[in-house]
Amino acid sequence: MQMTVKQVAAMLDVDYLMASNLIRFLEKRGDVKVVGKRPSLSGKGKPSKLYELPESVTIDFRAPIRKAG
């Protein structure tokens, strides 16, 4: 599914910073990819990144973070 950080924050009922850090973590693991940009609804400001998110993610705290690329 494709979502912005703001949409993820609203869906998980967390603040923007926490959602942004979660997306950044998942992006480093290779679970999330940037697929485009979405312009703001007002037409002002820079566009939001659009991420391709999996429907579910499992985090194993015993395993090291794998490097993307």
C-alpha positions as CSV (number, residue, x, y, z in Angstrom):
1,M,0.0,0.0,0.0
2,Q,1.2,3.5,-0.7
3,M,1.2,6.1,2.1
4,T,2.9,9.2,3.3
5,V,4.4,9.6,6.8
6,K,1.5,11.7,7.8
7,Q,-1.0,9.0,6.8
8,V,1.1,6.4,8.7
9,A,1.1,8.6,11.8
10,A,-2.7,8.9,11.7
11,M,-3.2,5.2,11.1
12,L,-1.0,4.2,14.0
13,D,-2.2,7.1,16.2
14,V,1.4,8.3,16.9
15,D,3.1,11.6,16.3
16,Y,4.7,12.5,13.0
17,L,8.3,12.1,14.4
18,M,7.7,8.6,15.6
19,A,6.1,7.5,12.3
20,S,9.0,9.2,10.4
21,N,11.5,7.3,12.4
22,L,9.7,4.0,11.9
23,I,9.5,4.5,8.1
24,R,13.3,5.4,8.1
25,F,14.1,2.2,10.0
26,L,12.0,0.1,7.7
27,E,13.6,1.8,4.7
28,K,17.1,0.9,6.0
29,R,16.0,-2.7,6.4
30,G,14.7,-2.7,2.8
31,D,11.1,-3.2,3.7
32,V,9.9,0.2,2.5
33,K,10.7,2.1,-0.7
34,V,10.0,5.6,-1.9
35,V,7.8,5.3,-5.0
36,G,7.0,8.9,-5.7
37,K,5.9,12.3,-4.3
38,R,2.4,13.6,-3.5
39,P,1.8,17.4,-3.8
40,S,0.3,19.1,-0.8
41,L,-3.4,19.6,-0.9
42,S,-3.0,23.4,-0.6
43,G,-0.5,23.5,-3.5
44,K,2.0,25.2,-1.3
45,G,5.2,23.7,0.2
46,K,7.2,20.8,-1.0
47,P,5.6,17.5,-1.9
48,S,5.4,14.6,0.5
49,K,7.3,11.4,-0.2
50,L,5.1,8.5,-1.1
51,Y,6.2,5.1,0.4
52,E,5.3,1.6,-0.7
53,L,4.6,-0.2,2.6
54,P,4.0,-3.9,3.1
55,E,0.8,-5.0,4.8
56,S,2.6,-6.4,7.7
57,V,6.1,-6.3,9.2
58,T,7.9,-8.4,11.8
59,I,10.8,-7.0,13.8
60,D,13.2,-9.6,15.4
61,F,15.2,-7.8,18.0
62,R,17.7,-10.6,18.2
63,A,18.7,-10.2,14.5
64,P,21.0,-7.4,13.2
65,I,19.6,-4.8,10.8
66,R,20.4,-5.9,7.3
67,K,22.0,-3.4,5.0
68,A,20.0,-2.1,2.0
69,G,21.8,-2.5,-1.3
